[in-house]
Amino acid sequence: MYLVHVHLRAPEGAEFPEAAGERVRRLARPEEGVEHVVSRLHAPAGPVLGVYVLAGGLHQAEARAALVCGRALAEIPEFRGWTPVDAQVPLVSAFWE
């Protein structure tokens, strides 16, 4: 399982949708492997969705998370005007040192 951070850019004056993580997870299709989604409005780099996804590899996980979040931005009315910045598995190098 991979944790993919999908960083978002909000339009001026937009508010983060209530229960965003759960709403995004419900839009995922079974074959996309999304297990859980958490949201964090005040992350250091701005709003982020943390997508826990089962995938065969890193690139597949990032692509699946980007796809599901893109669908959410298009289909959840409160996300209209929001744009994805990137979808990446965060580096945790300190853990391995």
TIROLUM-280797 format. One record per residue: residue number from 1; residue in one letter; x, y, z of N, C-alpha, C in turn. Coordinates in nm, 4 decimals. Example, Ala and Ser with C-alpha at 12.3 -4.5 7.8 and 13.67 -1.06 7.14 Angstrom:
residues 2
+------+------+----------+----------+----------+----------+----------+----------+----------+----------+----------+
! resi ! resn !    neast !   nnorth !      nup !   caeast !  canorth !     caup !    ceast !   cnorth !      cup !
+------+------+----------+----------+----------+----------+----------+----------+----------+----------+----------+
!    1 !    A !   1.3190 !  -0.5690 !   0.7800 !   1.2300 !  -0.4500 !   0.7800 !   1.3200 !  -0.3300 !   0.7800 !
!    2 !    S !   1.2850 !  -0.2250 !   0.7080 !   1.3670 !  -0.1060 !   0.7140 !   1.2900 !   0.0030 !   0.7870 !
+------+------+----------+----------+----------+----------+----------+----------+----------+----------+----------+
//
This chain:
residues 97
+------+------+----------+----------+----------+----------+----------+----------+----------+----------+----------+
! resi ! resn !    neast !   nnorth !      nup !   caeast !  canorth !     caup !    ceast !   cnorth !      cup !
+------+------+----------+----------+----------+----------+----------+----------+----------+----------+----------+
!    1 !    M !   0.0852 !  -0.1170 !   0.0000 !   0.0000 !   0.0000 !   0.0000 !   0.0898 !   0.1234 !   0.0000 !
!    2 !    Y !   0.0468 !   0.2230 !  -0.0736 !   0.1201 !   0.3484 !  -0.0853 !   0.0341 !   0.4624 !  -0.0319 !
!    3 !    L !   0.0995 !   0.5605 !   0.0275 !   0.0341 !   0.6851 !   0.0644 !   0.0780 !   0.7886 !  -0.0377 !
!    4 !    V !  -0.0175 !   0.8414 !  -0.1113 !   0.0118 !   0.9426 !  -0.2129 !  -0.0469 !   1.0745 !  -0.1661 !
!    5 !    H !   0.0354 !   1.1789 !  -0.1643 !  -0.0120 !   1.3127 !  -0.1318 !  -0.0521 !   1.3825 !  -0.2609 !
!    6 !    V !  -0.1770 !   1.4244 !  -0.2677 !  -0.2250 !   1.5021 !  -0.3819 !  -0.2423 !   1.6453 !  -0.3327 !
!    7 !    H !  -0.1499 !   1.7329 !  -0.3739 !  -0.1545 !   1.8726 !  -0.3332 !  -0.2521 !   1.9480 !  -0.4231 !
!    8 !    L !  -0.3269 !   2.0362 !  -0.3611 !  -0.4320 !   2.1080 !  -0.4326 !  -0.4110 !   2.2588 !  -0.4235 !
!    9 !    R !  -0.4639 !   2.3294 !  -0.5226 !  -0.4673 !   2.4756 !  -0.5209 !  -0.6138 !   2.5170 !  -0.5224 !
!   10 !    A !  -0.6497 !   2.6006 !  -0.4264 !  -0.7893 !   2.6444 !  -0.4134 !  -0.8091 !   2.7781 !  -0.4843 !
!   11 !    P !  -0.9281 !   2.7982 !  -0.5385 !  -0.9584 !   2.9306 !  -0.5927 !  -0.9741 !   3.0298 !  -0.4774 !
!   12 !    E !  -0.9583 !   3.1549 !  -0.5067 !  -0.9694 !   3.2599 !  -0.4058 !  -1.1004 !   3.2487 !  -0.3273 !
!   13 !    G !  -1.0879 !   3.2455 !  -0.1957 !  -1.2055 !   3.2436 !  -0.1082 !  -1.2729 !   3.1090 !  -0.0914 !
!   14 !    A !  -1.2187 !   3.0036 !  -0.1524 !  -1.2820 !   2.8718 !  -0.1430 !  -1.2588 !   2.8107 !  -0.0057 !
!   15 !    E !  -1.3544 !   2.7309 !   0.0368 !  -1.3420 !   2.6576 !   0.1623 !  -1.3269 !   2.5097 !   0.1311 !
!   16 !    F !  -1.2512 !   2.4416 !   0.2169 !  -1.2292 !   2.2988 !   0.1979 !  -1.3609 !   2.2253 !   0.2238 !
!   17 !    P !  -1.4020 !   2.1377 !   0.1335 !  -1.5286 !   2.0666 !   0.1531 !  -1.5287 !   1.9833 !   0.2818 !
!   18 !    E !  -1.6398 !   1.9858 !   0.3505 !  -1.6552 !   1.9064 !   0.4721 !  -1.6456 !   1.7578 !   0.4385 !
!   19 !    A !  -1.5767 !   1.6823 !   0.5224 !  -1.5588 !   1.5372 !   0.5046 !  -1.5022 !   1.5051 !   0.3662 !
!   20 !    A !  -1.4084 !   1.5867 !   0.3202 !  -1.3531 !   1.5707 !   0.1851 !  -1.2927 !   1.4328 !   0.1628 !
!   21 !    G !  -1.2165 !   1.3833 !   0.2585 !  -1.1520 !   1.2532 !   0.2409 !  -1.2503 !   1.1418 !   0.2137 !
!   22 !    E !  -1.3545 !   1.1355 !   0.2928 !  -1.4554 !   1.0298 !   0.2746 !  -1.5297 !   1.0474 !   0.1426 !
!   23 !    R !  -1.5567 !   1.1702 !   0.1066 !  -1.6282 !   1.1953 !  -0.0189 !  -1.5436 !   1.1536 !  -0.1395 !
!   24 !    V !  -1.4149 !   1.1802 !  -0.1326 !  -1.3250 !   1.1395 !  -0.2419 !  -1.3172 !   0.9878 !  -0.2476 !
!   25 !    R !  -1.3022 !   0.9222 !  -0.1329 !  -1.2922 !   0.7759 !  -0.1306 !  -1.4141 !   0.7109 !  -0.1927 !
!   26 !    R !  -1.5313 !   0.7643 !  -0.1687 !  -1.6535 !   0.7056 !  -0.2248 !  -1.6582 !   0.7145 !  -0.3767 !
!   27 !    L !  -1.5832 !   0.8055 !  -0.4354 !  -1.5795 !   0.8168 !  -0.5820 !  -1.4833 !   0.7181 !  -0.6467 !
!   28 !    A !  -1.3987 !   0.6555 !  -0.5664 !  -1.3020 !   0.5595 !  -0.6210 !  -1.3734 !   0.4319 !  -0.6646 !
!   29 !    R !  -1.3261 !   0.3754 !  -0.7733 !  -1.3796 !   0.2487 !  -0.8234 !  -1.2999 !   0.1343 !  -0.7615 !
!   30 !    P !  -1.3605 !   0.0181 !  -0.7443 !  -1.2898 !  -0.0940 !  -0.6803 !  -1.1547 !  -0.1263 !  -0.7441 !
!   31 !    E !  -1.1468 !  -0.1212 !  -0.8748 !  -1.0228 !  -0.1567 !  -0.9442 !  -0.9112 !  -0.0528 !  -0.9254 !
!   32 !    E !  -0.9438 !   0.0629 !  -0.8689 !  -0.8426 !   0.1664 !  -0.8461 !  -0.7653 !   0.1451 !  -0.7156 !
!   33 !    G !  -0.8139 !   0.0566 !  -0.6292 !  -0.7401 !   0.0178 !  -0.5102 !  -0.7317 !   0.1205 !  -0.3989 !
!   34 !    V !  -0.8186 !   0.2200 !  -0.3999 !  -0.8150 !   0.3212 !  -0.2947 !  -0.8771 !   0.2646 !  -0.1676 !
!   35 !    E !  -0.7981 !   0.2640 !  -0.0610 !  -0.8422 !   0.2086 !   0.0668 !  -0.8952 !   0.3159 !   0.1613 !
!   36 !    H !  -0.8323 !   0.4330 !   0.1598 !  -0.8659 !   0.5371 !   0.2568 !  -0.8159 !   0.6703 !   0.2028 !
!   37 !    V !  -0.8855 !   0.7796 !   0.2366 !  -0.8417 !   0.9128 !   0.1969 !  -0.8570 !   1.0054 !   0.3174 !
!   38 !    V !  -0.7523 !   1.0784 !   0.3473 !  -0.7565 !   1.1780 !   0.4537 !  -0.7319 !   1.3146 !   0.3922 !
!   39 !    S !  -0.7819 !   1.4173 !   0.4577 !  -0.7627 !   1.5521 !   0.4060 !  -0.6985 !   1.6398 !   0.5118 !
!   40 !    R !  -0.6175 !   1.7320 !   0.4645 !  -0.5512 !   1.8249 !   0.5546 !  -0.5468 !   1.9612 !   0.4874 !
!   41 !    L !  -0.6251 !   2.0513 !   0.5402 !  -0.6357 !   2.1846 !   0.4824 !  -0.5110 !   2.2675 !   0.5078 !
!   42 !    H !  -0.4546 !   2.2579 !   0.6256 !  -0.3443 !   2.3466 !   0.6642 !  -0.2086 !   2.2767 !   0.6643 !
!   43 !    A !  -0.1826 !   2.1957 !   0.5647 !  -0.0517 !   2.1332 !   0.5503 !   0.0497 !   2.2416 !   0.5115 !
!   44 !    P !   0.1779 !   2.2222 !   0.5410 !   0.2786 !   2.3250 !   0.5086 !   0.2782 !   2.3697 !   0.3623 !
!   45 !    A !   0.2543 !   2.2773 !   0.2706 !   0.2546 !   2.3121 !   0.1273 !   0.1153 !   2.3463 !   0.0756 !
!   46 !    G !   0.0181 !   2.3617 !   0.1638 !  -0.1190 !   2.3927 !   0.1232 !  -0.2081 !   2.2715 !   0.1357 !
!   47 !    P !  -0.3331 !   2.2836 !   0.0935 !  -0.4295 !   2.1734 !   0.1070 !  -0.3795 !   2.0456 !   0.0402 !
!   48 !    V !  -0.4028 !   1.9329 !   0.1070 !  -0.3550 !   1.8050 !   0.0537 !  -0.4548 !   1.6948 !   0.0859 !
!   49 !    L !  -0.4694 !   1.6029 !  -0.0072 !  -0.5446 !   1.4803 !   0.0150 !  -0.4429 !   1.3670 !   0.0240 !
!   50 !    G !  -0.4496 !   1.2896 !   0.1302 !  -0.3628 !   1.1737 !   0.1463 !  -0.4396 !   1.0504 !   0.1035 !
!   51 !    V !  -0.3980 !   0.9887 !  -0.0051 !  -0.4702 !   0.8761 !  -0.0634 !  -0.3905 !   0.7485 !  -0.0382 !
!   52 !    Y !  -0.4496 !   0.6560 !   0.0380 !  -0.3888 !   0.5253 !   0.0628 !  -0.4399 !   0.4309 !  -0.0456 !
!   53 !    V !  -0.3483 !   0.3830 !  -0.1284 !  -0.3892 !   0.3073 !  -0.2465 !  -0.3047 !   0.1803 !  -0.2617 !
!   54 !    L !  -0.3723 !   0.0712 !  -0.2965 !  -0.3048 !  -0.0533 !  -0.3304 !  -0.2669 !  -0.0473 !  -0.4775 !
!   55 !    A !  -0.1407 !  -0.0770 !  -0.5068 !  -0.0947 !  -0.0707 !  -0.6453 !   0.0277 !  -0.1589 !  -0.6608 !
!   56 !    G !   0.0588 !  -0.1922 !  -0.7843 !   0.1730 !  -0.2761 !  -0.8144 !   0.3059 !  -0.2034 !  -0.8088 !
!   57 !    G !   0.3023 !  -0.0717 !  -0.8012 !   0.4255 !   0.0056 !  -0.7964 !   0.3966 !   0.1523 !  -0.7694 !
!   58 !    L !   0.5021 !   0.2255 !  -0.7458 !   0.4942 !   0.3665 !  -0.7111 !   0.4218 !   0.4500 !  -0.8164 !
!   59 !    H !   0.4612 !   0.4364 !  -0.9407 !   0.4015 !   0.5179 !  -1.0474 !   0.2533 !   0.4862 !  -1.0655 !
!   60 !    Q !   0.2180 !   0.3596 !  -1.0530 !   0.0777 !   0.3210 !  -1.0639 !  -0.0031 !   0.3808 !  -0.9483 !
!   61 !    A !   0.0527 !   0.3804 !  -0.8291 !  -0.0157 !   0.4383 !  -0.7131 !  -0.0384 !   0.5873 !  -0.7329 !
!   62 !    E !   0.0634 !   0.6582 !  -0.7786 !   0.0489 !   0.8022 !  -0.8013 !  -0.0537 !   0.8312 !  -0.9096 !
!   63 !    A !  -0.0527 !   0.7526 !  -1.0154 !  -0.1486 !   0.7720 !  -1.1241 !  -0.2916 !   0.7462 !  -1.0775 !
!   64 !    R !  -0.3106 !   0.6411 !  -0.9982 !  -0.4445 !   0.6098 !  -0.9484 !  -0.4953 !   0.7199 !  -0.8554 !
!   65 !    A !  -0.4092 !   0.7679 !  -0.7669 !  -0.4500 !   0.8750 !  -0.6755 !  -0.4859 !   1.0010 !  -0.7535 !
!   66 !    A !  -0.4054 !   1.0357 !  -0.8526 !  -0.4329 !   1.1539 !  -0.9349 !  -0.5653 !   1.1393 !  -1.0086 !
!   67 !    L !  -0.5915 !   1.0213 !  -1.0605 !  -0.7159 !   0.9960 !  -1.1335 !  -0.8384 !   1.0134 !  -1.0436 !
!   68 !    V !  -0.8343 !   0.9524 !  -0.9262 !  -0.9483 !   0.9602 !  -0.8338 !  -0.9687 !   1.1035 !  -0.7859 !
!   69 !    C !  -0.8600 !   1.1720 !  -0.7525 !  -0.8740 !   1.3099 !  -0.7050 !  -0.9198 !   1.4029 !  -0.8166 !
!   70 !    G !  -0.8747 !   1.3791 !  -0.9380 !  -0.9237 !   1.4576 !  -1.0513 !  -1.0727 !   1.4398 !  -1.0709 !
!   71 !    R !  -1.1200 !   1.3173 !  -1.0531 !  -1.2630 !   1.2898 !  -1.0625 !  -1.3381 !   1.3656 !  -0.9526 !
!   72 !    A !  -1.2809 !   1.3658 !  -0.8329 !  -1.3447 !   1.4355 !  -0.7209 !  -1.3534 !   1.5859 !  -0.7468 !
!   73 !    L !  -1.2460 !   1.6430 !  -0.7994 !  -1.2476 !   1.7866 !  -0.8262 !  -1.3523 !   1.8224 !  -0.9317 !
!   74 !    A !  -1.3788 !   1.7305 !  -1.0218 !  -1.4789 !   1.7544 !  -1.1261 !  -1.6215 !   1.7279 !  -1.0784 !
!   75 !    E !  -1.6395 !   1.6343 !  -0.9849 !  -1.7749 !   1.5898 !  -0.9493 !  -1.8281 !   1.6430 !  -0.8171 !
!   76 !    I !  -1.7427 !   1.6806 !  -0.7247 !  -1.7900 !   1.7332 !  -0.5963 !  -1.8069 !   1.8840 !  -0.6126 !
!   77 !    P !  -1.9293 !   1.9334 !  -0.6035 !  -1.9543 !   2.0759 !  -0.6310 !  -1.8656 !   2.1720 !  -0.5522 !
!   78 !    E !  -1.8360 !   2.1430 !  -0.4267 !  -1.7538 !   2.2330 !  -0.3452 !  -1.6078 !   2.2373 !  -0.3904 !
!   79 !    F !  -1.5663 !   2.1432 !  -0.4741 !  -1.4301 !   2.1403 !  -0.5263 !  -1.4189 !   2.2086 !  -0.6634 !
!   80 !    R !  -1.5279 !   2.2594 !  -0.7160 !  -1.5217 !   2.3258 !  -0.8471 !  -1.4259 !   2.4447 !  -0.8397 !
!   81 !    G !  -1.3368 !   2.4508 !  -0.9349 !  -1.2379 !   2.5579 !  -0.9391 !  -1.1057 !   2.5210 !  -0.8739 !
!   82 !    W !  -1.1037 !   2.4130 !  -0.7959 !  -0.9787 !   2.3664 !  -0.7363 !  -0.8968 !   2.2968 !  -0.8448 !
!   83 !    T !  -0.7652 !   2.2994 !  -0.8331 !  -0.6802 !   2.2315 !  -0.9301 !  -0.5761 !   2.1448 !  -0.8579 !
!   84 !    P !  -0.5422 !   2.0307 !  -0.9159 !  -0.4360 !   1.9489 !  -0.8576 !  -0.3000 !   2.0096 !  -0.8928 !
!   85 !    V !  -0.2089 !   2.0092 !  -0.7967 !  -0.0742 !   2.0588 !  -0.8199 !   0.0175 !   1.9425 !  -0.8555 !
!   86 !    D !   0.0120 !   1.8358 !  -0.7757 !   0.0890 !   1.7155 !  -0.8032 !   0.0337 !   1.5996 !  -0.7215 !
!   87 !    A !   0.0778 !   1.4807 !  -0.7555 !   0.0401 !   1.3588 !  -0.6825 !   0.1669 !   1.2762 !  -0.6674 !
!   88 !    Q !   0.2193 !   1.2738 !  -0.5435 !   0.3471 !   1.2070 !  -0.5216 !   0.3490 !   1.1335 !  -0.3883 !
!   89 !    V !   0.4192 !   1.0227 !  -0.3876 !   0.4459 !   0.9532 !  -0.2621 !   0.5496 !   1.0371 !  -0.1891 !
!   90 !    P !   0.5232 !   1.0762 !  -0.0636 !   0.6199 !   1.1610 !   0.0081 !   0.7470 !   1.0849 !   0.0419 !
!   91 !    L !   0.8560 !   1.1560 !   0.0404 !   0.9856 !   1.0992 !   0.0751 !   0.9941 !   1.0863 !   0.2268 !
!   92 !    V !   1.0378 !   0.9742 !   0.2745 !   1.0540 !   0.9516 !   0.4182 !   1.1959 !   0.9025 !   0.4473 !
!   93 !    S !   1.2933 !   0.9659 !   0.3890 !   1.4318 !   0.9206 !   0.3999 !   1.4828 !   0.9177 !   0.5432 !
!   94 !    A !   1.4358 !   1.0089 !   0.6281 !   1.4831 !   1.0108 !   0.7666 !   1.4539 !   0.8791 !   0.8379 !
!   95 !    F !   1.3473 !   0.8135 !   0.8004 !   1.3114 !   0.6860 !   0.8603 !   1.4172 !   0.5812 !   0.8338 !
!   96 !    W !   1.4791 !   0.5851 !   0.7166 !   1.5731 !   0.4815 !   0.6764 !   1.7169 !   0.5124 !   0.7191 !
!   97 !    E !   1.7424 !   0.6305 !   0.7696 !   1.8795 !   0.6682 !   0.8086 !   1.9148 !   0.6180 !   0.9460 !
+------+------+----------+----------+----------+----------+----------+----------+----------+----------+----------+
//
